[in-house]
Amino acid sequence: MAGETSADHTPIDAQELFKEAGATALVVFALCFSLVGFKTEDVPGGLDIITRFDDVLVATALAFIGRAALVLLRQGYPLPVLATALPVTILLIVLHFSDAVFSTDTAAVLKRFLPFGAPVIDWLVTILAAVFAIRAAIARQRAGSTMTTEEREKAMDRIGARVQRAARILGPLILGFAIILPFLPMADRRILDIAILVVTYIMLGWGLNIVVGLAGLLDLGYVAFYAVGAYSYALLAQHYDLGFWVCLPFAGLMAATAGIILGFPVLRLRGDYLAIVTLGFGEMIRIILLNWYEFTKGPDGLSGIPRPTFFGLPFTRSPPEGVETFHSFFNLAYSPTDRIIFLYYVILVMALATNLFTLRIRKLPVGRAWEALREDEIACRSLGINPRNTKLTAFSIGAMFGGFGGSFFATRQGFISPESFTFIESAVILAIVVLGGMGSQIGVVFAAILLIGLPEIFRELHQYRMLAFGAAMVLIMVWRPQGLLAHREPTLHLPERPPDAPRVAGAAK
């Protein structure tokens, strides 16, 4: 009978359900007790600690219910999940839109029944309940059939292939939107700043994707090359009075040299050992920048870093006498937003150049050598590929793009210090590569928007940002270890053999 599951004839394994749900709730309680349960606020005369144990209890209860729902779906009982999740979803939606249905006083009373006081968190809970309801309905419709891990991986790989094929068509549309974004009515200063930040991380993700995604070398110290590029531009510009466009190639060259310096000691390392060494290299660079005060100004940082110019035309309101500015040359009224728009186009061009370079080089022999190295280093040696040169080229080219990104960061901020180049930056860039799918260019774009753009837009999530970040990483590692869009098209395609052609040359006589 339609809708009947194989589990209808077997009782629910209550012991497994309560064991997994209880363990999940205990972990969530332990995490939320200190991270969510206490909050400091500025008050006259100092700081005040505010307790939010009610939010901790709600988060623990939701974790228990969510895990129990997952266990029921796995055991083949979608009906209890559907009967619970669907009314809860409808109720939460009604509470969210109570302002449009009820009076102001009634809506204020009803909104108190929302699980959290933060609208963004409440909407996330609503979306999660809707996802459970939809998944349970689909499982019920399919008679409780569940996909195996292998089937799920194949389905996700097919979705990734479709997205990448669609990206070839939608790519020009997305690029066109990116080009006209500064001139859209919604594009204010805040939107442009967020767009610049997202595109910067997209460029850094594409650079690290060469090392991690194509060559298969786990690099946890990518922020070191980011810092080398930033300080190279800042020091050259301040001491030798050079412009951004002149210093940009030198910043990339310095970072590439640092990549080669890192590559030589780690030629025989792989896996966790390689990750530890690269992590240490990133911390070494930060500590050197922090302690070498005579050269880098240490914790004080470098300020007054020159801004980029438009073919020598600066974006300033009051330039020195005799110096023509961008606005005076084009007879335009001064607007501080013009400099932000110019910076946006600068990083957009740099990111597109990075993408074009990566797509082109992965089809060349060195790119195919990277992918072969990622799959099996021993097989590479047997085919005559030099692993030493292959690793060094991956480290140096990936580091070069990190240096380019660092130089842009320095000129955009106008101030840099060692505190801008901590390990968390490397972790975020690596998370973008892993979440999007190692080796996937379009996946890096989606992951950067999710991890960088959305938290910046929804600033209300700042209290739960690290919890959400960690939960997303755990879920993606459990559900889709290869990343969201890990499908990679073969670099070379062998010609198809006609069905009637002989399998061995000269076999047909």
Sequence and secondary structure as in RCSB ss.txt:
>XXXX:A:sequence
MAGETSADHTPIDAQELFKEAGATALVVFALCFSLVGFKTEDVPGGLDIITRFDDVLVATALAFIGRAALVLLRQ
GYPLPVLATALPVTILLIVLHFSDAVFSTDTAAVLKRFLPFGAPVIDWLVTILAAVFAIRAAIARQRAGSTMTTE
EREKAMDRIGARVQRAARILGPLILGFAIILPFLPMADRRILDIAILVVTYIMLGWGLNIVVGLAGLLDLGYVAF
YAVGAYSYALLAQHYDLGFWVCLPFAGLMAATAGIILGFPVLRLRGDYLAIVTLGFGEMIRIILLNWYEFTKGPD
GLSGIPRPTFFGLPFTRSPPEGVETFHSFFNLAYSPTDRIIFLYYVILVMALATNLFTLRIRKLPVGRAWEALRE
DEIACRSLGINPRNTKLTAFSIGAMFGGFGGSFFATRQGFISPESFTFIESAVILAIVVLGGMGSQIGVVFAAIL
LIGLPEIFRELHQYRMLAFGAAMVLIMVWRPQGLLAHREPTLHLPERPPDAPRVAGAAK
>XXXX:A:secstr
 TT  GGGGS   HHHHHHHHHHHHHHHHHHHHHHTSEEEEEETTEEEEEE HHHHHHHHHHHHHHHHHHHHHHH
T HHHHHHHHHHHHHHHHHHHTHHHHS HHHHHHHGGGSSSS HHHHHHHHHHHHHHHHHHHHHHHTTT    HH
HHHHHHHHHHHHHHHHHHHHHHHHHHHHHHGGGSTT  HHHHHHHHHHHHHHHHHHHHHIIIIIS    S THHH
HHHHHHHHHHHHHHH   HHHHHHHHHHHHHHHHHHHHGGGTT  THHHHHHHHHHHHHHHHHHHH HHHH GGG
 EE      BTTB   SS  TT   HHHHTT    THHHHHHHHHHHHHHHHHHHHHHHHHTTSHHHHHHHHHHH
 HHHHHHTT  HHHHHHHHHHHHHHHHHHHHHHHHHHHSEE GGGS HHHHHHHHHHHHHH TT HHHHHHHHII
IIIHHHH GGGGGGHHHHHHHHHHHHHHH TT TT     SS      TTS SSTT   
